[in-house]
Amino acid sequence: MRNTHYPVNHKFSSCSTNDPYFPDHWKRCPLYSLAQWVNGLAFRNIQFSDSGLPVIKIAEIKGGISGQTKFTQQTFDDAVRVRYGDLLFSWSGQPETSIDAFWWRDPEGWLNQHIFRVTPTEGIDPVFFYYLLRYLKPNFVGIARNKQTTGLGHITKRDLENLEAAYPRLPEQRAIAHILGTLDDKIELNRQMAQTLESIARAIFKSWFVDFDPVKPKMEGKQPEGMSEEVAALFPDKFVESELGMIPEGGEVLKFPEEFDFTMGQSPPGSSYNEYFNGVPF
């Protein structure tokens, strides 16, 4: 099963209306009938401990195990034990950012409430079903928005029973899953490359403009290592005193309010919002 945490920018995995399209030869049925949906548990503080298995909430699904993760040493029904590669569906939260399908890619743990552990029925490819859920996300968002209170919305079993889905024969499901999974693999590779380049850029910025590393060898009459003569010539060969401490010669100490204009964003009333994907986004 592929690492498919990231959305795919093509027709099958996104739609801009709440009226999904399915080919005529696909079999129609309620979405709920295509899988087993097991809800997580409502944990109490007394059940938490410093060690044990993690309690998997939406924060863990989106960001992995962290210092904020709760743990428990208690044992529960195996149906709510989450293992690597399980398909999870977050059915409650902020509609646009929390209600979605995810693969679990961390160590096993116990499933918290507001999340379904989803097991597709026989004849339904799990990867295809993941993309089907992603394709239906605008529908989930619309349903949750209509129930939204204090910033939260939710999808119920009744909603899943009322939402029509469709699927082709298993070989076609697997072909679709393979194509979209390959695209997701490429997207993930590009994301990792961009993350690596961003880390390199941050390291260079810190070296050049925070630690001022190119100035130090020039003070000794040496060429900065790994830097061309043209770039090295842009840096001075001495430090001078400033109110911030030692800075390269020719540098200035400035204040943000004197050099930049800051514009604060607006908080429009909820009544000004339009339907999903309509109007100008905030």
Secondary structure by P-SEA (a helix, b strand, c coil): ccccccccccccccccccccccccccccccccccbbbbbbbbccccccccccccccccccccccccccbbbbccccccccccccbbbbbbccccccccbbbbbbcccbbbbccccccccccccccaaaaaaaaaaaaaaaaaaaaaacccccccccaaaaaacccccccaaaaaaaaaaaaaaaaaaaaaaaaaaaaaaaaaaaaaaccccaaaaaaaaaccccccccaaaaaaccccccccccccccccbbbbbccccbbbbbbbbccccccccccccccc
